[in-house]
């Protein structure tokens, strides 16, 4: 099925460990996003990529890195996980750079850092 | 930087009645997009309604409508004839046209529907 696929769905890490959240979309979308969702904080933008080869910081980029590997894939890396990064992470994508096109979200990845 | 504020952490409505969720935003841009998304317990994000800033007419989708006040930077969502299935977290979102499609969300409003 067409859409945004995130892996893994669940992950438990120890403080200081590293991991990468993978995101892929098969809709030929240009722009991709990583958000984190925390209770009472809503969805906060970590990084986004307007097009292949470009990435930009969002509201809360500290402690994260991203890679736009190609048009389909946009990964989020935690180099040294901290308990403050315990959250639900969402990847999303959108097709055009203009026009009110619909944002398509992945199912989310729940990360717990002990 | 663009910001989105939802001042109501939680709202309740009786089934079949009408409820309005508030959203304000801050921007220096003149052209942008606004959205309302619904997130049920399944955590999937569902688009409810969208509004293009250059359009003066308020968007409507079945029981959902918005009151877009550009000068006041206000974008409220009205849900008419509320149904139990409307219970969810609702997010207001702003998408820039100038800054590479940057999309920013508010903190969300939990809507409870009473039978």
Interface residues (C-beta under 8 A of the other chain):
Chain A: X30 X31 X33 X35 X40 X41 X42 X43 X44 X45 X48 X50 X51 X54 X56 X58 X59 X88 X90 X92 X94 X97 X98 X100 X102 X103 X105 X107 X108
Chain B: X1 X6 X9 X33 X35 X37 X43 X44 X45 X47 X50 X51 X52 X91 X93 X95 X97 X99 X100 X101 X102 X103 X104 X105 X106 X107 X108
